[in-house]
């Protein structure tokens, strides 16, 4: 089984290293690591299109080798898919992220984006995130993390997914709570309540001002069956995610807007 391990916290992150060691314990794993050379959190599905990318060989403390790039997490997956290390991977594992990726936050996450790129390319994928020991539910992360449960759990899930038991086009977004989990809950994405505000933090006196608009403690709807609610009560949340963003129930409602008439009027004006 050829596995690509990547993340958005950077190749030196302790979460990636814990997961790397756990994956190497699986029989038959051919593990490759391609990760950003530094933190790329909240880069979502951004890619690098306007410049070539550097790739540096990195030797880990056990003598094995990985590769660091100045690109994004999605770039890392593309490198592997396009043959940087030989044959394309059979499984993408992204993480372990330092901090949770829950609810609406997944749309910003570089960790989840790497896994999404996997399923876009037809490769089974897992994204794994770890809540800090402060048990925060927002963005103000404590710097203390314990991967002693999340790393072996992610490795066990990787072995299961590699057996083809996950529906095609579906990734698993895994969020582990701090401490000893009370169990595992298969969940849907929850609803994040953002408390962003526009806060001026500097003014150079020449018309140039500096603002902070993100990073204030968010809240969430504590709704049963969601990933946010599961982690809040100390359970591992496993959420299947796919890439189809189409609002299927809304297709008929949009058709009923009769937009053809607007187009006809525009064309009449253009042709006049």
N, C-alpha and C positions, 0 to 999 in steps of 0.2 A: 504494500500500500504506500503510494507516494503522497506525502502530506506536506503542504506548504503552511508554515507558521508565520503569521505576521501580526501587526498591532498598529496602534496609533500613538502610543506613549514613547516609542523609540526602541531601538534594538537593545539598549542597555537596561531597559525597565525590568524590575524584579518580577513583575507579573508574567512577562514573556519568558523569562528565564525559568521560573517555576514550572510553567506549562511545557517548556521545551524538555526539561528533565523528565516530566511525567510522560510525555509522548514517547520518549526514547525507551520507556519501560514496556511498551506494547510490542509483542512479537511481530516481526514482519514489517515494521514501519521503516520506511525510507524517508527520513525527515530532512526538509530543507527550510531554511529560515531566510526570508527577505523582509526587511522591516525598515521604516524610516530611520535616518541617522539621528534624529532628535524628535521632540514631541510634536505631533501633528493632531492633537485633540481638536474635535469640533470642525474638522475639515470636510466632513460628510463625504460626498462622492466626487470631490474635486479631483481633477487630473492635471498633469503638466503637459501643456501643448506647445508652449512658445520657446522652449529651450531643451537641449539634450540633458540627460540625467546622468550624474555620476553614480557609480556603484563601487563600493569599497569592500574588500574581504575583511571580515572580523573573526578573530580566533577567540573562542570561548574558553572558560577556565578548565573544561574537561578535554581540551584539545580539538574539539570539533569546530567546524567553520560555518559562519553565516555571512549574509551580505547586507550591507547598509546602503541606502540610497537617499539622495536629497529630494526624492519625490514623495508622493502621498501614499496612504495605505492602498488606494485603488491602483496606483502605479505599480506597487509591489506585486499585486495579484496579476497584473498585465505582464510584468516581467516574467513571472513563472509560466503563465499561459503561452507566452510567445517563445519560450525555449531558452531562457537565460541559463537554466540549470539542466538542460536536457529535455526529457519528456515532460509533458504538462502534468500537473498534480491531479490526483484522484480525489483529494479532499482538501478544503481550505479550513484552517482553524485560526481565528482572529482573537487575540487577547493574550493574557488576561488583562482586561482594562482596569486601570486604577480608578475605581469609582463605578457606580451603576450606570446602565443605559436602559432607561425605563420609559414606557409610555411614549409621548410625543418626542421625547429627547432622542429617540433612535434616528430621527431624520437628520440630526446634526452630527451624529456619531461617526467618526472615522473607523472605529472598531466594527460597527455594524455595516458600514459601507463596504469594507473589504469582503465581508461575507456576502453581501448583496451582489458584488461583482462576480463572486464565485457562481451564484445561481444564474446570473445573466449569461455566463459562459458555459452553463450546463454542468457545473462542478458542485457536488454537495458541500455545504458550508455550515460552520458553527461560529457564533460570536459569543465570547465569554467575558463577563464583567464581575468585579468584586466590590462590594460595599466596604468602606473603610471601617476601622474599629470604632470610630465615633458614631457609627450607625446613622449617618446623615441621609436624608432623602432628597437633598438638593445638590448644589454645585460647590458649596464651600467644603472642599475635601480635607479631611484629616490626612496626614502623611503616613499613617500607620495602616498596613494591610497584612492580612494573614491569608495566604494562599494554600494552606495545608489541606483544606477540603476542596476548594474550587479547582485546583490543578488536577488531582487524581479523578475528580468527577468529570472534568472536561475530557480527560484522556479516555475514560470509560465511554462517554458519549461518542467520542470520535470513533472508537472501535465499533460501536453499534451502527452509527451512520454509515461507516465504510462498508458495512454488510449490505447496503442497499435498502434498508428498512425505512428510509425517509422518503415521502412522496417527492417526485421530481419537481424542481422549481421551488423548493421550500428550504429555508434555513432555520436553524434553531438559535434563538437569542436567549442566552442563559445568564441569569443574574443571581449571584450568590450573596446571601446576607452575611453580615459579620457574625462571628461565633459559630456555634454548632447549629446547623439548620434543624428546624423542627420537622422538616419533610420536604417533598417536592410537589409543586402545583403546576399543572399545565394551564397556561393563562392566555388571555388576550391582552393587547396593549391597553394601558390605562390612559386616563386623561390628566395631563399635567396642567397646573394652574400657574402661569408665569407671573411673577410680581416685579417685572422690569420697570425701571423708572429712568428718566433722563436726569442725570446728575452731573453738573459741571464740577470738574476737579482741578482745572487750571485755566489761566488766562494770561497770555504773554503781553497784554496791553496794546497789541497792534492788530487787533481784530481776529486773532487766532485763538480759538478756545479748545479745550480738551474736555471730553465727556465720557462718562461711564454709563452704559445702557444695559449691560448684562451682568450676571453674577450675583444678583440679589436672591435671597432664599426663596425658591419656588415652593408651591404647595401642590397637592394633588387631590383628585376626587377619590375618596376611600370607598371604592365600589368593589363588591365581591366578584371574584373571578378575574381580576386584573393583575398584571405583573407588579404594579405599584403596591397594591394591597397585600400581595403575597410576601414581598420583601419586607414591608413594614411590620408584618407579624412574624418575621424570622424564617420564612420558607424560601427555598430555591424556586425561582420563577423561570419556567421554560416556555417560551412563546414561539410558535411556528409563524414565520413571516414569509410572504412571497412578494414578488415585484409588481404585480398588476395593480396600478394605482387608479384604474378606471372605476368611477362610481357607477357601477352597473344599475342600481335601482333608479338612478337619475337620468338614464339615457332617454326614456320616453318623455320625461318632463322637459328636457332640452329640445327634443324634436318638436314638442308642442309650442315652442317659441316661434316657429315658422320663420326661421332666419333666411329662408330662400327669398322672401320678399325684400329684405334689406339688401341682399346681394343684387337682386334685379335692379333696384333703384340706383345702386352704386354704378353698375355697369351701364345703365342708361345715361348717367351723368358723364361717365368717362368717354362713352362713344359719341356723345353729343358734340 
